[in-house]
Amino acid sequence: MNQKPYESAEHEFEAALGLPEPLPAGEKILWQGAPNWIAMAKHVFRLQWLAVYFAVIVVLQVFSVAGSEGGLAAGWSSVALAVFLALIGLLLVGLLAYWSATTTMYTLTNRRIVMRVGIVLTVTFNLPYKSLKSADLKLYKDGTGDIPMQIATEDKIAFSHLWPHARPWRLAKPEPMMRCVPEAQQVASLLTQAWSEASGFAVKVDPRVSALDNHAGAQTA
């Protein structure tokens, strides 16, 4: 189940949830959703690996204190401080994942993809289907998935403006990406069908992986 997206006073001025202005005649919403924040914490911010890192640091601190003069009885405060700082670090990263997910709204219409992103400063990106070169799907075991999109035109969106809603390591030509989308396989199939109808290409939808290619008009892995 999707969590309810965060609605600040800024979003009260939206024409509709996730949309900066009313849809023009003939355009309709096919799907709206937000990232799953738990999946985002795990797959984007790698919270589980950060927890392992901090755990190793704490264990090393315990051994260091235990081997010092006075042992743990004398140096327990330094161990407690290490645990406290580790918990604070994990909490901050978890909150960043939560805010990144709940302030985001992805919208698929029959003509475009709309991405409303941003924790402090909200930015809305409009991606018409005709401007897309390709889109892929990366599924996770929990059913969520990432859908990165290559832009066919020369226009580029700064990586810093997109992050974390950008494909990793594509700095020269950033690719917008819908992150940790619940029921991603169905969303990708819907995107493929909508792009096919908007572009005029006949695209065969694979029930396992959905992707589109603007040049070939066929699926890519």
Accessible surface in RSA format (square Angstrom, percent):
REM  Atomic radii and reference values for relative SASA: ProtOr
REM  Chains: A
REM  Algorithm: Lee & Richards
REM  Probe-radius: 1.40
REM  Slices: 20
REM RES _ NUM      All-atoms   Total-Side   Main-Chain    Non-polar    All polar
REM                ABS   REL    ABS   REL    ABS   REL    ABS   REL    ABS   REL
RES MET A   1   223.90 115.9 150.12  99.4  73.78 175.7 122.74 104.3 101.16 134.0
RES ASN A   2    59.68  41.2  41.43  40.0  18.26  44.0  18.44  44.4  41.25  39.9
RES GLN A   3    38.94  21.8  28.14  20.6  10.80  25.7  35.17  74.9   3.78   2.9
RES LYS A   4   162.51  79.3 139.64  85.7  22.86  54.4  87.78  79.0  74.73  79.6
RES PRO A   5    17.87  13.0  15.86  14.5   2.01   7.3  15.86  13.1   2.01  12.5
RES TYR A   6   117.54  54.9 111.28  63.3   6.26  16.3  80.61  60.6  36.93  45.5
RES GLU A   7    96.30  55.3  68.15  51.6  28.15  67.0  16.83  32.6  79.46  64.9
RES SER A   8    25.81  21.8  20.38  27.2   5.43  12.5  22.76  48.5   3.05   4.3
RES ALA A   9    69.37  63.8  60.85  93.9   8.51  19.4  61.52  86.6   7.85  20.8
RES GLU A  10    85.63  49.2  70.95  53.7  14.68  34.9  46.49  89.9  39.14  32.0
RES HIS A  11    14.39   7.9   5.96   4.1   8.44  21.6   6.10   6.3   8.29   9.7
RES GLU A  12   137.93  79.2 102.66  77.7  35.27  84.0  41.46  80.2  96.47  78.8
RES PHE A  13   176.71  88.4 147.14  91.1  29.57  76.9 153.28  92.9  23.43  67.1
RES GLU A  14    36.51  21.0  17.50  13.2  19.01  45.3  14.16  27.4  22.35  18.2
RES ALA A  15    52.17  48.0   7.99  12.3  44.19 100.5  20.62  29.0  31.56  83.6
RES ALA A  16    45.05  41.4  34.79  53.7  10.26  23.3  45.05  63.4   0.00   0.0
RES LEU A  17    64.65  36.0  52.33  37.4  12.32  31.0  55.09  38.7   9.56  25.7
RES GLY A  18     0.56   0.7   0.00   N/A   0.56   0.7   0.36   1.0   0.20   0.4
RES LEU A  19     2.16   1.2   2.10   1.5   0.06   0.2   2.16   1.5   0.00   0.0
RES PRO A  20    67.69  49.3  39.91  36.4  27.78 101.0  44.96  37.1  22.73 141.3
RES GLU A  21   100.09  57.5  98.92  74.8   1.17   2.8  21.82  42.2  78.27  63.9
RES PRO A  22   102.99  75.1  89.19  81.3  13.80  50.1  94.34  77.9   8.65  53.8
RES LEU A  23    46.83  26.1  21.85  15.6  24.98  62.8  21.85  15.3  24.98  67.2
RES PRO A  24    68.21  49.7  54.40  49.6  13.81  50.2  66.12  54.6   2.10  13.0
RES ALA A  25    99.59  91.6  69.66 107.5  29.93  68.1  82.22 115.8  17.37  46.0
RES GLY A  26    59.18  73.0   0.00   N/A  59.18  73.0  36.18  99.3  23.01  51.5
RES GLU A  27    16.67   9.6   2.86   2.2  13.81  32.9   0.08   0.2  16.59  13.5
RES LYS A  28   128.73  62.8 126.21  77.4   2.51   6.0  70.88  63.8  57.85  61.6
RES ILE A  29    72.94  41.5  46.50  34.6  26.44  63.7  46.50  33.5  26.44  71.8
RES LEU A  30    59.45  33.1  29.84  21.4  29.60  74.4  33.96  23.8  25.49  68.6
RES TRP A  31    45.73  18.3  39.22  19.0   6.50  15.3  32.24  17.2  13.49  21.9
RES GLN A  32    55.69  31.1  33.88  24.8  21.81  51.9  13.07  27.8  42.62  32.3
RES GLY A  33     4.32   5.3   0.00   N/A   4.32   5.3   4.32  11.9   0.00   0.0
RES ALA A  34     1.19   1.1   0.34   0.5   0.85   1.9   0.57   0.8   0.62   1.6
RES PRO A  35     0.00   0.0   0.00   0.0   0.00   0.0   0.00   0.0   0.00   0.0
RES ASN A  36    38.11  26.3  38.10  36.8   0.01   0.0   0.54   1.3  37.56  36.3
RES TRP A  37    85.77  34.4  85.72  41.5   0.05   0.1  68.62  36.6  17.15  27.8
RES ILE A  38   111.49  63.4 110.40  82.2   1.09   2.6 110.69  79.7   0.80   2.2
RES ALA A  39     2.91   2.7   1.21   1.9   1.70   3.9   2.55   3.6   0.36   0.9
RES MET A  40     0.00   0.0   0.00   0.0   0.00   0.0   0.00   0.0   0.00   0.0
RES ALA A  41     5.34   4.9   5.34   8.2   0.00   0.0   5.34   7.5   0.00   0.0
RES LYS A  42    99.60  48.6  98.58  60.5   1.02   2.4  48.77  43.9  50.83  54.1
RES HIS A  43    18.83  10.3  16.19  11.3   2.64   6.7  10.94  11.3   7.89   9.2
RES VAL A  44    26.12  17.2   4.39   4.0  21.73  52.4   5.65   4.9  20.47  55.5
RES PHE A  45    28.72  14.4  11.33   7.0  17.39  45.3  16.21   9.8  12.51  35.8
RES ARG A  46   118.01  49.5 117.49  59.9   0.52   1.2  38.75  53.0  79.26  48.0
RES LEU A  47    43.83  24.4  43.77  31.3   0.06   0.2  43.77  30.7   0.06   0.2
RES GLN A  48    65.76  36.8  56.53  41.3   9.24  22.0  54.35 115.7  11.42   8.7
RES TRP A  49   159.55  64.0 154.46  74.8   5.09  11.9 140.85  75.1  18.70  30.3
RES LEU A  50    47.89  26.7  44.01  31.5   3.88   9.8  46.92  33.0   0.97   2.6
RES ALA A  51    37.04  34.1  32.65  50.4   4.38  10.0  32.99  46.5   4.05  10.7
RES VAL A  52    78.79  51.8  76.53  69.3   2.26   5.5  78.73  68.4   0.06   0.2
RES TYR A  53   126.11  58.9 121.27  69.0   4.84  12.6  85.87  64.5  40.24  49.6
RES PHE A  54    43.88  22.0  43.66  27.0   0.22   0.6  43.77  26.5   0.11   0.3
RES ALA A  55    53.69  49.4  45.36  70.0   8.33  18.9  53.04  74.7   0.65   1.7
RES VAL A  56    76.07  50.1  73.71  66.7   2.36   5.7  76.02  66.1   0.05   0.1
RES ILE A  57    73.44  41.8  72.34  53.9   1.10   2.6  72.39  52.1   1.04   2.8
RES VAL A  58    25.52  16.8  25.52  23.1   0.00   0.0  25.52  22.2   0.00   0.0
RES VAL A  59    75.10  49.4  74.53  67.5   0.57   1.4  75.10  65.3   0.00   0.0
RES LEU A  60   106.28  59.2 102.40  73.3   3.88   9.8 102.64  72.1   3.64   9.8
RES GLN A  61    55.23  30.9  52.78  38.6   2.45   5.8   5.41  11.5  49.82  37.8
RES VAL A  62    46.85  30.8  46.85  42.4   0.00   0.0  46.85  40.7   0.00   0.0
RES PHE A  63   142.14  71.1 133.02  82.4   9.13  23.7 133.21  80.8   8.93  25.6
RES SER A  64    73.31  61.9  55.07  73.5  18.24  42.0  30.01  63.9  43.29  60.7
RES VAL A  65    12.61   8.3  11.00  10.0   1.60   3.9  12.61  11.0   0.00   0.0
RES ALA A  66    51.29  47.2  30.12  46.5  21.17  48.1  30.90  43.5  20.38  54.0
RES GLY A  67    72.09  88.9   0.00   N/A  72.09  88.9  36.86 101.2  35.23  78.9
RES SER A  68    59.75  50.5  42.12  56.2  17.62  40.6  43.72  93.1  16.03  22.5
RES GLU A  69   177.45 101.9 144.60 109.4  32.85  78.2  67.51 130.6 109.94  89.8
RES GLY A  70    49.76  61.4   0.00   N/A  49.76  61.4  29.93  82.1  19.83  44.4
RES GLY A  71    16.34  20.2   0.00   N/A  16.34  20.2  14.48  39.7   1.86   4.2
RES LEU A  72    82.40  45.9  76.56  54.8   5.84  14.7  76.72  53.9   5.69  15.3
RES ALA A  73    91.30  83.9  61.54  95.0  29.76  67.7  73.19 103.1  18.11  48.0
RES ALA A  74    71.16  65.4  37.47  57.8  33.69  76.6  46.14  65.0  25.02  66.3
RES GLY A  75    16.79  20.7   0.00   N/A  16.79  20.7  16.71  45.9   0.08   0.2
RES TRP A  76   162.61  65.3 160.53  77.7   2.08   4.9 134.56  71.7  28.05  45.5
RES SER A  77    64.42  54.4  59.12  78.9   5.30  12.2  33.49  71.3  30.93  43.3
RES SER A  78    40.56  34.3  34.14  45.6   6.42  14.8  36.30  77.3   4.26   6.0
RES VAL A  79    23.45  15.4  23.45  21.2   0.00   0.0  23.45  20.4   0.00   0.0
RES ALA A  80    46.08  42.4  35.83  55.3  10.25  23.3  42.12  59.3   3.96  10.5
RES LEU A  81   100.67  56.1  96.70  69.2   3.97  10.0 100.22  70.4   0.45   1.2
RES ALA A  82    19.94  18.3  10.77  16.6   9.17  20.9  16.64  23.4   3.29   8.7
RES VAL A  83    59.19  38.9  59.02  53.4   0.17   0.4  59.19  51.4   0.00   0.0
RES PHE A  84   115.42  57.7 113.20  70.1   2.21   5.8 115.23  69.9   0.19   0.5
RES LEU A  85   102.36  57.0  95.51  68.3   6.84  17.2  95.79  67.3   6.57  17.7
RES ALA A  86     9.64   8.9   8.29  12.8   1.35   3.1   9.01  12.7   0.63   1.7
RES LEU A  87   107.65  59.9 103.83  74.3   3.82   9.6 104.09  73.1   3.55   9.6
RES ILE A  88    66.18  37.7  66.10  49.2   0.08   0.2  66.18  47.7   0.00   0.0
RES GLY A  89    17.01  21.0   0.00   N/A  17.01  21.0  16.74  45.9   0.27   0.6
RES LEU A  90    38.72  21.6  36.27  26.0   2.45   6.2  36.52  25.6   2.20   5.9
RES LEU A  91   102.59  57.1  95.79  68.5   6.80  17.1 102.07  71.7   0.53   1.4
RES LEU A  92   109.75  61.1 103.97  74.4   5.78  14.5 104.49  73.4   5.26  14.2
RES VAL A  93    34.66  22.8  33.71  30.5   0.95   2.3  34.66  30.1   0.00   0.0
RES GLY A  94    11.11  13.7   0.00   N/A  11.11  13.7  10.69  29.3   0.41   0.9
RES LEU A  95    60.35  33.6  59.33  42.4   1.02   2.6  59.52  41.8   0.83   2.2
RES LEU A  96    64.09  35.7  63.87  45.7   0.22   0.5  64.01  45.0   0.07   0.2
RES ALA A  97     0.00   0.0   0.00   0.0   0.00   0.0   0.00   0.0   0.00   0.0
RES TYR A  98    90.25  42.1  90.25  51.4   0.00   0.0  46.74  35.1  43.52  53.6
RES TRP A  99   115.73  46.4 115.73  56.0   0.00   0.0  94.48  50.4  21.25  34.5
RES SER A 100     3.51   3.0   1.54   2.1   1.97   4.5   2.19   4.7   1.32   1.8
RES ALA A 101     0.00   0.0   0.00   0.0   0.00   0.0   0.00   0.0   0.00   0.0
RES THR A 102     3.44   2.4   3.44   3.5   0.00   0.0   2.23   3.0   1.21   1.8
RES THR A 103     6.20   4.4   6.20   6.3   0.00   0.0   5.79   7.8   0.41   0.6
RES THR A 104     0.12   0.1   0.12   0.1   0.00   0.0   0.00   0.0   0.12   0.2
RES MET A 105     6.47   3.4   6.47   4.3   0.00   0.0   6.47   5.5   0.00   0.0
RES TYR A 106     0.12   0.1   0.12   0.1   0.00   0.0   0.12   0.1   0.00   0.0
RES THR A 107     0.01   0.0   0.01   0.0   0.00   0.0   0.00   0.0   0.01   0.0
RES LEU A 108     0.00   0.0   0.00   0.0   0.00   0.0   0.00   0.0   0.00   0.0
RES THR A 109     0.00   0.0   0.00   0.0   0.00   0.0   0.00   0.0   0.00   0.0
RES ASN A 110    39.89  27.5  33.09  32.0   6.81  16.4  11.46  27.6  28.43  27.5
RES ARG A 111   107.02  44.9 102.06  52.0   4.97  11.8  38.70  52.9  68.33  41.4
RES ARG A 112    29.68  12.5  29.68  15.1   0.00   0.0  13.01  17.8  16.67  10.1
RES ILE A 113     0.00   0.0   0.00   0.0   0.00   0.0   0.00   0.0   0.00   0.0
RES VAL A 114     0.08   0.1   0.00   0.0   0.08   0.2   0.00   0.0   0.08   0.2
RES MET A 115     0.00   0.0   0.00   0.0   0.00   0.0   0.00   0.0   0.00   0.0
RES ARG A 116     0.52   0.2   0.52   0.3   0.00   0.0   0.52   0.7   0.00   0.0
RES VAL A 117     3.64   2.4   3.64   3.3   0.00   0.0   3.64   3.2   0.00   0.0
RES GLY A 118    21.38  26.4   0.00   N/A  21.38  26.4  17.77  48.8   3.61   8.1
RES ILE A 119    72.99  41.5  47.51  35.4  25.48  61.4  47.51  34.2  25.48  69.1
RES VAL A 120   140.65  92.6 114.86 104.0  25.79  62.1 119.56 103.9  21.09  57.2
RES LEU A 121   135.75  75.6 127.68  91.3   8.07  20.3 128.14  90.0   7.61  20.5
RES THR A 122    27.68  19.7  10.62  10.8  17.06  40.7   8.65  11.6  19.03  28.8
RES VAL A 123    53.44  35.2  49.60  44.9   3.85   9.3  53.44  46.4   0.00   0.0
RES THR A 124    42.38  30.1  18.10  18.4  24.28  57.9   8.17  11.0  34.21  51.7
RES PHE A 125    23.78  11.9  21.30  13.2   2.48   6.5  23.78  14.4   0.00   0.0
RES ASN A 126    67.86  46.8  47.43  45.8  20.43  49.2  18.49  44.5  49.37  47.7
RES LEU A 127     7.26   4.0   7.26   5.2   0.00   0.0   7.26   5.1   0.00   0.0
RES PRO A 128    65.06  47.4  65.06  59.3   0.00   0.0  65.06  53.7   0.00   0.0
RES TYR A 129     0.60   0.3   0.43   0.2   0.17   0.4   0.43   0.3   0.17   0.2
RES LYS A 130   157.55  76.9 139.10  85.3  18.45  43.9  83.97  75.6  73.58  78.4
RES SER A 131    19.62  16.6  17.52  23.4   2.11   4.9  17.91  38.1   1.71   2.4
RES LEU A 132     0.00   0.0   0.00   0.0   0.00   0.0   0.00   0.0   0.00   0.0
RES LYS A 133    76.89  37.5  76.89  47.2   0.00   0.0  24.22  21.8  52.67  56.1
RES SER A 134    10.77   9.1  10.77  14.4   0.00   0.0   7.47  15.9   3.31   4.6
RES ALA A 135     2.33   2.1   1.71   2.6   0.62   1.4   2.33   3.3   0.00   0.0
RES ASP A 136    25.16  17.6  24.57  24.5   0.60   1.4  10.14  23.9  15.02  15.0
RES LEU A 137    21.08  11.7   0.37   0.3  20.71  52.1   1.10   0.8  19.98  53.8
RES LYS A 138   116.35  56.8 112.50  69.0   3.85   9.2  74.71  67.2  41.64  44.4
RES LEU A 139    72.14  40.2  45.07  32.2  27.07  68.0  45.07  31.7  27.07  72.8
RES TYR A 140    33.86  15.8  22.18  12.6  11.68  30.4  23.31  17.5  10.55  13.0
RES LYS A 141   223.13 108.9 179.11 109.9  44.02 104.8 131.31 118.2  91.83  97.8
RES ASP A 142    80.23  56.2  39.75  39.6  40.47  95.7  45.53 107.2  34.69  34.6
RES GLY A 143    35.44  43.7   0.00   N/A  35.44  43.7  33.24  91.2   2.21   4.9
RES THR A 144     8.56   6.1   8.56   8.7   0.00   0.0   8.56  11.5   0.00   0.0
RES GLY A 145     0.00   0.0   0.00   N/A   0.00   0.0   0.00   0.0   0.00   0.0
RES ASP A 146     4.11   2.9   4.11   4.1   0.00   0.0   1.05   2.5   3.06   3.1
RES ILE A 147     1.52   0.9   1.52   1.1   0.00   0.0   1.52   1.1   0.00   0.0
RES PRO A 148     7.55   5.5   6.45   5.9   1.10   4.0   6.63   5.5   0.92   5.7
RES MET A 149     0.36   0.2   0.00   0.0   0.36   0.9   0.36   0.3   0.00   0.0
RES GLN A 150    49.70  27.8  49.23  36.0   0.47   1.1   9.72  20.7  39.98  30.3
RES ILE A 151    13.92   7.9  11.12   8.3   2.80   6.8  11.12   8.0   2.80   7.6
RES ALA A 152    39.12  36.0  13.58  21.0  25.54  58.1  15.23  21.4  23.89  63.3
RES THR A 153    58.71  41.8  50.53  51.2   8.19  19.5  56.19  75.5   2.52   3.8
RES GLU A 154   158.09  90.8 140.33 106.2  17.76  42.3  67.90 131.3  90.19  73.6
RES ASP A 155   107.36  75.2 101.29 100.8   6.07  14.4  32.66  76.9  74.70  74.5
RES LYS A 156   125.67  61.3  91.31  56.0  34.36  81.8  51.54  46.4  74.13  79.0
RES ILE A 157    28.94  16.5  25.74  19.2   3.19   7.7  28.88  20.8   0.06   0.2
RES ALA A 158    46.73  43.0  31.09  48.0  15.65  35.6  41.34  58.2   5.39  14.3
RES PHE A 159    46.38  23.2  42.47  26.3   3.92  10.2  42.47  25.7   3.92  11.2
RES SER A 160    91.37  77.2  63.88  85.3  27.49  63.3  52.36 111.5  39.01  54.7
RES HIS A 161   117.46  64.2 102.18  71.0  15.27  39.1  65.19  67.2  52.27  60.8
RES LEU A 162     0.09   0.1   0.00   0.0   0.09   0.2   0.00   0.0   0.09   0.2
RES TRP A 163   124.95  50.1 109.45  53.0  15.49  36.4  86.23  46.0  38.72  62.8
RES PRO A 164     9.55   7.0   9.55   8.7   0.00   0.0   9.55   7.9   0.00   0.0
RES HIS A 165     3.84   2.1   3.84   2.7   0.00   0.0   1.51   1.6   2.33   2.7
RES ALA A 166     1.37   1.3   0.00   0.0   1.37   3.1   0.00   0.0   1.37   3.6
RES ARG A 167    57.33  24.1  57.33  29.2   0.00   0.0   4.58   6.3  52.75  32.0
RES PRO A 168    62.49  45.5  53.38  48.7   9.11  33.1  57.13  47.2   5.36  33.3
RES TRP A 169   221.10  88.7 198.05  95.9  23.05  54.1 175.10  93.4  46.00  74.6
RES ARG A 170    93.93  39.4  90.10  45.9   3.84   9.1  26.10  35.7  67.83  41.1
RES LEU A 171   113.28  63.1  96.56  69.1  16.71  42.0  96.73  67.9  16.55  44.5
RES ALA A 172    87.69  80.6  67.21 103.7  20.48  46.6  79.61 112.1   8.07  21.4
RES LYS A 173    96.20  46.9  91.95  56.4   4.25  10.1  61.84  55.7  34.36  36.6
RES PRO A 174     9.01   6.6   5.54   5.0   3.47  12.6   5.54   4.6   3.47  21.6
RES GLU A 175    10.18   5.8  10.18   7.7   0.00   0.0   3.16   6.1   7.02   5.7
RES PRO A 176     0.03   0.0   0.03   0.0   0.00   0.0   0.03   0.0   0.00   0.0
RES MET A 177     6.93   3.6   6.93   4.6   0.00   0.0   3.20   2.7   3.73   4.9
RES MET A 178     0.00   0.0   0.00   0.0   0.00   0.0   0.00   0.0   0.00   0.0
RES ARG A 179    12.56   5.3  12.56   6.4   0.00   0.0   0.00   0.0  12.56   7.6
RES CYS A 180     0.00   0.0   0.00   0.0   0.00   0.0   0.00   0.0   0.00   0.0
RES VAL A 181     0.18   0.1   0.18   0.2   0.00   0.0   0.18   0.2   0.00   0.0
RES PRO A 182    17.50  12.8  14.29  13.0   3.21  11.7  15.15  12.5   2.35  14.6
RES GLU A 183   122.99  70.6 114.07  86.3   8.92  21.2  35.94  69.5  87.05  71.1
RES ALA A 184     0.04   0.0   0.00   0.0   0.04   0.1   0.00   0.0   0.04   0.1
RES GLN A 185    59.16  33.1  58.97  43.1   0.20   0.5  10.13  21.6  49.03  37.2
RES GLN A 186   115.70  64.7 108.09  79.0   7.61  18.1  56.18 119.6  59.52  45.1
RES VAL A 187     4.78   3.1   3.63   3.3   1.16   2.8   4.77   4.1   0.01   0.0
RES ALA A 188     2.14   2.0   1.58   2.4   0.56   1.3   1.61   2.3   0.53   1.4
RES SER A 189    29.04  24.5  27.46  36.7   1.58   3.6  21.26  45.3   7.78  10.9
RES LEU A 190    54.00  30.1  51.06  36.5   2.94   7.4  53.45  37.5   0.55   1.5
RES LEU A 191     3.26   1.8   3.26   2.3   0.00   0.0   3.26   2.3   0.00   0.0
RES THR A 192     1.33   0.9   1.33   1.3   0.00   0.0   0.01   0.0   1.32   2.0
RES GLN A 193    96.49  54.0  94.24  68.9   2.24   5.3  22.61  48.1  73.88  56.0
RES ALA A 194     3.40   3.1   0.21   0.3   3.19   7.2   2.97   4.2   0.43   1.1
RES TRP A 195     0.11   0.0   0.11   0.1   0.00   0.0   0.00   0.0   0.11   0.2
RES SER A 196    17.78  15.0  15.81  21.1   1.97   4.5   4.20   9.0  13.58  19.0
RES GLU A 197   126.80  72.8  94.39  71.4  32.42  77.2  49.28  95.3  77.52  63.3
RES ALA A 198    32.11  29.5   7.77  12.0  24.34  55.4  18.51  26.1  13.59  36.0
RES SER A 199    32.77  27.7   4.61   6.1  28.16  64.9   7.48  15.9  25.29  35.4
RES GLY A 200    69.14  85.3   0.00   N/A  69.14  85.3  35.73  98.1  33.41  74.8
RES PHE A 201    79.81  39.9  76.21  47.2   3.61   9.4  78.14  47.4   1.68   4.8
RES ALA A 202    98.29  90.4  69.52 107.3  28.77  65.4  76.87 108.3  21.41  56.7
RES VAL A 203    19.56  12.9   0.01   0.0  19.55  47.1   1.24   1.1  18.32  49.7
RES LYS A 204   181.63  88.6 167.03 102.5  14.60  34.8 116.84 105.2  64.79  69.0
RES VAL A 205    56.38  37.1  38.48  34.8  17.90  43.1  38.48  33.4  17.90  48.5
RES ASP A 206    35.45  24.8  31.39  31.2   4.07   9.6  10.92  25.7  24.53  24.5
RES PRO A 207   101.62  74.1  91.60  83.5  10.02  36.4  99.24  81.9   2.38  14.8
RES ARG A 208   173.37  72.8 168.54  85.9   4.82  11.5  72.60  99.2 100.76  61.1
RES VAL A 209    58.62  38.6  56.35  51.0   2.28   5.5  56.35  49.0   2.28   6.2
RES SER A 210     2.43   2.1   0.00   0.0   2.43   5.6   0.00   0.0   2.43   3.4
RES ALA A 211     2.73   2.5   0.35   0.5   2.38   5.4   2.72   3.8   0.01   0.0
RES LEU A 212     0.52   0.3   0.52   0.4   0.00   0.0   0.52   0.4   0.00   0.0
RES ASP A 213    24.24  17.0  24.24  24.1   0.00   0.0   0.07   0.2  24.17  24.1
RES ASN A 214    27.80  19.2  23.07  22.3   4.73  11.4   1.33   3.2  26.47  25.6
RES HIS A 215   132.62  72.5 104.88  72.9  27.74  71.0  78.44  80.8  54.17  63.0
RES ALA A 216    73.98  68.0  39.80  61.4  34.18  77.8  49.29  69.4  24.69  65.4
RES GLY A 217     9.65  11.9   0.00   N/A   9.65  11.9   1.47   4.0   8.18  18.3
RES ALA A 218    49.45  45.5  46.25  71.4   3.19   7.3  49.28  69.4   0.17   0.4
RES GLN A 219    57.03  31.9  30.11  22.0  26.92  64.1  19.34  41.2  37.69  28.6
RES THR A 220    51.16  36.4  40.54  41.1  10.63  25.3  47.15  63.3   4.01   6.1
RES ALA A 221   127.68 117.4  72.21 111.4  55.47 126.2  95.57 134.6  32.12  85.1
END  Absolute sums over single chains surface
CHAIN  1 A    12188.7       9946.6       2242.1       8150.4       4038.3
END  Absolute sums over all chains
TOTAL         12188.7       9946.6       2242.1       8150.4       4038.3
